Amino acid sequence: MKERKDSLYLKRTISDLAFTTINGLFFTVFTLLCIFPIYYLFINTISENRLVTAGKINLYPIGIHFQNYTALLNANELINSAYISVLRTVLGTVFMVLTSALVGYLVTQNKLLGRKVIYRAIVITMYFNAGLIPWFLNINMLGLTNNFWGYIIPALVQPFNIILVKTYIESLPKELEESAFIDGAGYLVVFGRIILPLCKPILATIAVFGAVGHWNSFIDSIILMGGEPKLYTLQHRLYIYLNTASNIGKIIQGGGQLSEADIASALSNRVISLTVAMVTMIPILMVYPFMQRFFQKGLMLGAVKG
């Protein structure tokens, strides 16, 4: 009997070891596949520009330098676009989080007249919308085109975020609010001193959503800020550089005649595009790891109820 148990234990150990090894190899390869695009982009930004343009940088950098990054500091339009992107991300995220928290709290209050109707009206916008053209006409009518607040105001109310906050607040003990009301506190006091501090995990979660969305967005910049280059975001600038390099590349492949200045511009745009793309990823790569623990906890707790 003892020998049989030892045999079963040995088989189980071998199978566990095999599973652990295969599992480890799979996730190691998967991680490398996820990291390689970022690594490839980085080595192309620090390698010799002539070799980068020729497409000869694949696995390791050649002629390492950081002039591409220092050159960005001298590009006024890029500095301005970076400022707009940072300002938009910070203000947009803060206002969106506060708005989502307040609306999410209000729709949990049974005393709110028409609470269910308001909540359903918010949710239904996740499934139906008027389309791009009516949206643009509405934004234009409100005077938000070529206006920095065109980035902020349309993104204040996010139905999905409100659902997460509402669900999270409903999971909190009602006794906390009731005891505060008995002590004479009003709704704003309860919201500011009790609800907001307890909602840090879910607020951190929607803050990640909002920050990533604002930082990566460029469609609204293209549509709304076409007449105001000073309000272009960093992603919009990157789109312009990529477009320019791509168009000139197509002309070259098609046998078109270009001046040396145009070719030099194409080479410069390619290198700048890679460098700007790398720079635009750095803030998210730096912020996300610190928000990860709040992100996971908040998302799970905010999705417990329907």
Solvent accessible surface area in square Angstrom, and as a share of the most:
residue,aa,sasa,rsa
1,M,167,0.74
2,K,156,0.66
3,E,148,0.66
4,R,163,0.60
5,K,127,0.54
6,D,81,0.42
7,S,48,0.31
8,L,94,0.47
9,Y,151,0.58
10,L,106,0.53
11,K,134,0.57
12,R,154,0.56
13,T,60,0.35
14,I,101,0.51
15,S,61,0.40
16,D,80,0.41
17,L,118,0.59
18,A,47,0.36
19,F,138,0.58
20,T,86,0.50
21,T,69,0.40
22,I,117,0.59
23,N,58,0.30
24,G,37,0.36
25,L,113,0.56
26,F,120,0.50
27,F,108,0.45
28,T,73,0.43
29,V,82,0.47
30,F,107,0.44
31,T,66,0.38
32,L,107,0.53
33,L,120,0.59
34,C,70,0.42
35,I,90,0.46
36,F,84,0.35
37,P,80,0.50
38,I,53,0.27
39,Y,85,0.32
40,Y,72,0.28
41,L,25,0.13
42,F,75,0.31
43,I,2,0.01
44,N,2,0.01
45,T,0,0.00
46,I,9,0.04
47,S,0,0.00
48,E,61,0.27
49,N,58,0.30
50,R,159,0.58
51,L,22,0.11
52,V,0,0.00
53,T,41,0.24
54,A,61,0.47
55,G,41,0.40
56,K,127,0.54
57,I,1,0.00
58,N,81,0.41
59,L,122,0.61
60,Y,141,0.54
61,P,35,0.22
62,I,66,0.34
63,G,45,0.43
64,I,106,0.54
65,H,36,0.16
66,F,113,0.47
67,Q,128,0.57
68,N,14,0.07
69,Y,46,0.17
70,T,76,0.44
71,A,55,0.42
72,L,22,0.11
73,L,127,0.63
74,N,125,0.64
75,A,30,0.23
76,N,125,0.64
77,E,76,0.34
78,L,8,0.04
79,I,80,0.41
80,N,51,0.26
81,S,0,0.00
82,A,30,0.24
83,Y,130,0.50
84,I,11,0.06
85,S,3,0.02
86,V,74,0.43
87,L,55,0.27
88,R,9,0.03
89,T,18,0.11
90,V,80,0.46
91,L,50,0.25
92,G,2,0.02
93,T,17,0.10
94,V,73,0.42
95,F,73,0.31
96,M,3,0.01
97,V,19,0.11
98,L,86,0.43
99,T,32,0.19
100,S,0,0.00
101,A,1,0.01
102,L,69,0.34
103,V,31,0.18
104,G,0,0.00
105,Y,1,0.00
106,L,69,0.35
107,V,1,0.01
108,T,7,0.04
109,Q,20,0.09
110,N,125,0.64
111,K,176,0.74
112,L,58,0.29
113,L,170,0.84
114,G,35,0.33
115,R,47,0.17
116,K,122,0.52
117,V,108,0.62
118,I,72,0.37
119,Y,41,0.15
120,R,163,0.59
121,A,53,0.41
122,I,24,0.12
123,V,32,0.18
124,I,92,0.47
125,T,75,0.43
126,M,86,0.38
127,Y,157,0.60
128,F,144,0.60
129,N,132,0.67
130,A,85,0.66
131,G,31,0.29
132,L,104,0.52
133,I,125,0.64
134,P,59,0.37
135,W,81,0.29
136,F,64,0.27
137,L,103,0.51
138,N,70,0.36
139,I,7,0.04
140,N,75,0.39
141,M,148,0.66
142,L,107,0.53
143,G,43,0.42
144,L,14,0.07
145,T,30,0.17
146,N,70,0.36
147,N,51,0.26
148,F,30,0.13
149,W,106,0.37
150,G,3,0.03
151,Y,3,0.01
152,I,2,0.01
153,I,81,0.41
154,P,49,0.31
155,A,23,0.18
156,L,45,0.23
157,V,75,0.43
158,Q,63,0.28
159,P,25,0.15
160,F,96,0.40
161,N,8,0.04
162,I,0,0.00
163,I,36,0.18
164,L,7,0.03
165,V,1,0.00
166,K,18,0.08
167,T,3,0.02
168,Y,14,0.05
169,I,3,0.01
170,E,51,0.23
171,S,59,0.38
172,L,30,0.15
173,P,77,0.48
174,K,87,0.37
175,E,116,0.52
176,L,73,0.37
177,E,12,0.06
178,E,95,0.43
179,S,57,0.37
180,A,11,0.08
181,F,70,0.29
182,I,147,0.75
183,D,125,0.65
184,G,65,0.63
185,A,26,0.20
186,G,36,0.35
187,Y,94,0.36
188,L,139,0.69
189,V,67,0.39
190,V,0,0.00
191,F,21,0.09
192,G,34,0.32
193,R,193,0.70
194,I,40,0.20
195,I,4,0.02
196,L,41,0.20
197,P,61,0.38
198,L,71,0.36
199,C,1,0.01
200,K,126,0.53
201,P,15,0.10
202,I,0,0.00
203,L,22,0.11
204,A,13,0.10
205,T,0,0.00
206,I,0,0.00
207,A,19,0.15
208,V,12,0.07
209,F,71,0.29
210,G,9,0.09
211,A,20,0.16
212,V,47,0.27
213,G,40,0.39
214,H,13,0.06
215,W,15,0.05
216,N,75,0.38
217,S,33,0.21
218,F,64,0.27
219,I,97,0.49
220,D,22,0.11
221,S,0,0.00
222,I,57,0.29
223,I,50,0.26
224,L,3,0.01
225,M,0,0.00
226,G,49,0.48
227,G,56,0.54
228,E,56,0.25
229,P,69,0.43
230,K,147,0.62
231,L,26,0.13
232,Y,25,0.10
233,T,2,0.01
234,L,8,0.04
235,Q,24,0.10
236,H,11,0.05
237,R,28,0.10
238,L,20,0.10
239,Y,86,0.33
240,I,58,0.29
241,Y,24,0.09
242,L,93,0.46
243,N,64,0.33
244,T,44,0.26
245,A,21,0.16
246,S,51,0.33
247,N,77,0.39
248,I,22,0.11
249,G,25,0.24
250,K,135,0.57
251,I,78,0.39
252,I,84,0.42
253,Q,161,0.71
254,G,67,0.64
255,G,54,0.52
256,G,35,0.34
257,Q,172,0.76
258,L,47,0.24
259,S,61,0.40
260,E,150,0.67
261,A,76,0.59
262,D,57,0.29
263,I,71,0.36
264,A,56,0.44
265,S,45,0.29
266,A,10,0.08
267,L,76,0.38
268,S,52,0.34
269,N,15,0.08
270,R,88,0.32
271,V,10,0.06
272,I,50,0.25
273,S,2,0.02
274,L,32,0.16
275,T,1,0.00
276,V,2,0.01
277,A,22,0.17
278,M,17,0.07
279,V,44,0.26
280,T,8,0.04
281,M,58,0.26
282,I,64,0.32
283,P,43,0.27
284,I,40,0.20
285,L,78,0.39
286,M,121,0.54
287,V,76,0.44
288,Y,77,0.29
289,P,85,0.54
290,F,158,0.66
291,M,46,0.21
292,Q,55,0.25
293,R,169,0.62
294,F,58,0.24
295,F,31,0.13
296,Q,100,0.44
297,K,114,0.48
298,G,0,0.00
299,L,57,0.28
300,M,142,0.63
301,L,67,0.33
302,G,2,0.02
303,A,66,0.51
304,V,105,0.60
305,K,98,0.41
306,G,102,0.98
